[in-house]
Amino acid sequence: MALDRDHVLRSAAALLTRKSTATMDEVARAAGISRATLHRHFAGRDALVRALESLGIAECEAALRAARLDEGPASEAVRRLVREIEPVAGLLAFLYTENQLFEGEERNQGWARIDEPVAALFRRGQAAGEFRIDLTPAWLTEALYGLLAAGAWVISEGRVAPKDFTHMIAELLLGGALRREES
């Protein structure tokens, strides 16, 4: 029987999203394979994490395309992006905490391919007068990633309803936490 690599990666992503310290034994059990089989395909945790990184990048690139970032007001494009990324937010939350992915010169160029269109979206919103200009596009991009990760974590812990993911993240990022005066 051939190993379904996609199934193994998605099983690993689901487990590591809930339990980032899971062992390779636990990953193998979650995927329904033996530890030996897992090690034949992924030499160790680092190789598994790198494969998950590739999956995460591919999923994010698909979400970027589906969100149509160049269409309509920038604020609506941000909402579409959050909605499109929601299915992969748990994997992104795991990857966001994996410092080894961002060390030295080995940073995957895929992350740059994701960062650039998101930062360009924020620049477009600033140029159109939609977004504050005192916050850099790089900071807004990182803030979005942080909110996506936080949203995935609170939903996985059952502290927030999944249906509120897009609203919570987009509205906090776009509107801030300050209460507006009623007019």
C-alpha positions as CSV (number, residue, x, y, z in Angstrom):
1,M,0.0,0.0,0.0
2,A,1.4,3.4,-1.0
3,L,1.7,6.1,1.6
4,D,-0.7,8.9,1.1
5,R,1.7,11.8,1.8
6,D,-1.0,14.4,1.8
7,H,-3.0,12.5,4.4
8,V,0.1,12.1,6.6
9,L,0.9,15.8,6.3
10,R,-2.7,16.9,7.0
11,S,-2.9,14.5,10.0
12,A,0.4,15.9,11.3
13,A,-0.8,19.5,10.8
14,A,-4.1,18.8,12.7
15,L,-2.2,17.2,15.6
16,L,0.6,19.7,15.8
17,T,-1.9,22.6,15.6
18,R,-3.5,21.2,18.8
19,K,-0.3,19.9,20.4
20,S,2.8,21.6,19.1
21,T,5.1,19.4,21.2
22,A,3.7,16.1,19.8
23,T,6.3,13.4,19.3
24,M,6.9,11.6,16.0
25,D,5.2,8.5,17.6
26,E,2.1,10.6,18.2
27,V,2.2,12.0,14.6
28,A,2.5,8.5,13.3
29,R,-0.5,7.3,15.3
30,A,-2.6,10.3,14.2
31,A,-1.8,9.4,10.6
32,G,-2.6,5.8,11.1
33,I,0.9,4.6,10.2
34,S,3.9,3.1,12.1
35,R,6.7,5.3,13.4
36,A,9.1,3.4,11.1
37,T,6.9,4.3,8.1
38,L,6.8,7.9,9.1
39,H,10.6,8.0,9.5
40,R,11.1,6.4,6.1
41,H,9.3,9.4,4.6
42,F,10.4,12.1,7.0
43,A,13.9,11.6,8.5
44,G,12.9,13.4,11.7
45,R,10.8,16.2,13.1
46,D,12.8,18.9,11.2
47,A,12.0,17.2,7.8
48,L,8.4,16.9,8.8
49,V,8.2,20.5,9.8
50,R,9.8,21.5,6.5
51,A,7.2,19.5,4.6
52,L,4.5,21.2,6.6
53,E,6.0,24.5,5.8
54,S,5.8,23.7,2.1
55,L,2.1,22.6,2.5
56,G,1.4,25.8,4.5
57,I,3.0,28.0,1.8
58,A,1.0,26.3,-0.9
59,E,-2.2,26.7,1.0
60,C,-1.5,30.4,1.7
61,E,-0.7,31.0,-2.0
62,A,-4.0,29.4,-2.9
63,A,-5.8,31.6,-0.4
64,L,-4.1,34.7,-1.8
65,R,-5.3,33.9,-5.3
66,A,-8.8,33.2,-4.1
67,A,-9.0,36.4,-2.1
68,R,-8.4,38.5,-5.2
69,L,-6.4,41.1,-3.3
70,D,-6.3,43.6,-6.2
71,E,-10.1,43.9,-6.4
72,G,-12.3,46.4,-4.7
73,P,-11.5,48.3,-1.5
74,A,-8.5,47.2,0.4
75,S,-10.5,46.6,3.6
76,E,-12.8,44.2,1.7
77,A,-9.8,42.4,0.3
78,V,-8.4,42.0,3.9
79,R,-11.8,40.4,4.9
80,R,-11.7,38.1,1.9
81,L,-8.1,37.1,2.7
82,V,-8.9,36.3,6.3
83,R,-11.9,34.2,5.2
84,E,-9.8,32.3,2.6
85,I,-7.0,31.6,5.0
86,E,-9.3,30.4,7.8
87,P,-9.2,26.7,6.8
88,V,-5.4,26.7,7.1
89,A,-5.1,29.0,10.1
90,G,-4.3,26.2,12.5
91,L,-1.3,25.1,10.4
92,L,-0.2,28.7,10.1
93,A,-0.4,29.0,13.9
94,F,1.9,26.0,14.3
95,L,4.3,27.2,11.6
96,Y,4.3,30.8,13.1
97,T,5.8,29.4,16.3
98,E,8.4,27.2,14.6
99,N,11.5,29.5,14.9
100,Q,13.6,27.1,12.9
101,L,11.8,28.2,9.8
102,F,13.0,31.7,10.2
103,E,16.6,31.2,11.2
104,G,19.6,32.3,9.1
105,E,19.6,32.4,5.4
106,E,17.6,29.2,5.0
107,R,14.3,31.2,5.1
108,N,12.0,29.7,2.5
109,Q,11.4,32.1,-0.4
110,G,7.8,31.0,-0.3
111,W,7.2,33.2,2.8
112,A,8.4,36.2,0.8
113,R,6.0,35.3,-1.9
114,I,3.2,35.4,0.7
115,D,4.5,38.5,2.5
116,E,4.8,40.7,-0.6
117,P,1.2,40.6,-1.8
118,V,-0.1,41.1,1.7
119,A,2.2,44.1,2.3
120,A,1.2,45.4,-1.2
121,L,-2.5,45.2,-0.1
122,F,-1.8,47.3,3.0
123,R,0.2,49.8,0.9
124,R,-2.7,50.0,-1.6
125,G,-5.1,50.7,1.3
126,Q,-2.8,53.4,2.7
127,A,-2.5,55.1,-0.7
128,A,-6.3,55.1,-1.0
129,G,-6.7,56.6,2.4
130,E,-8.3,53.5,3.9
131,F,-5.5,52.5,6.3
132,R,-3.4,54.5,8.7
133,I,-0.1,55.6,7.3
134,D,1.7,55.7,10.7
135,L,1.8,51.8,10.7
136,T,4.1,50.3,8.2
137,P,2.8,47.6,5.7
138,A,5.4,45.2,7.2
139,W,3.9,45.7,10.7
140,L,0.3,45.4,9.4
141,T,1.3,42.1,7.7
142,E,2.9,40.7,10.9
143,A,-0.1,41.9,12.9
144,L,-2.4,40.0,10.5
145,Y,-0.3,36.8,10.9
146,G,-0.4,37.1,14.7
147,L,-4.1,37.6,14.7
148,L,-4.6,34.6,12.4
149,A,-2.5,32.5,14.7
150,A,-4.3,33.7,17.8
151,G,-7.7,33.2,16.2
152,A,-6.8,29.6,15.4
153,W,-5.6,28.9,18.9
154,V,-8.7,30.3,20.7
155,I,-11.0,28.4,18.3
156,S,-9.1,25.2,18.8
157,E,-9.4,25.6,22.6
158,G,-13.2,26.2,22.2
159,R,-13.1,29.7,23.7
160,V,-14.5,31.3,20.6
161,A,-17.0,30.0,18.0
162,P,-15.4,29.1,14.6
163,K,-18.1,31.2,12.9
164,D,-16.6,34.3,14.4
165,F,-13.1,33.8,13.1
166,T,-13.2,36.2,10.1
167,H,-15.2,38.9,11.9
168,M,-13.0,38.9,15.0
169,I,-9.7,39.1,13.1
170,A,-10.7,41.5,10.3
171,E,-12.5,43.9,12.6
172,L,-9.8,44.0,15.2
173,L,-7.1,44.6,12.6
174,L,-9.1,47.1,10.6
175,G,-10.9,48.9,13.4
176,G,-8.8,48.5,16.5
177,A,-9.9,47.9,20.0
178,L,-11.0,51.4,20.8
179,R,-14.7,51.8,21.3
180,R,-16.3,54.3,19.0
181,E,-18.6,57.0,20.3
182,E,-22.2,56.6,19.3
183,S,-23.4,59.4,17.0
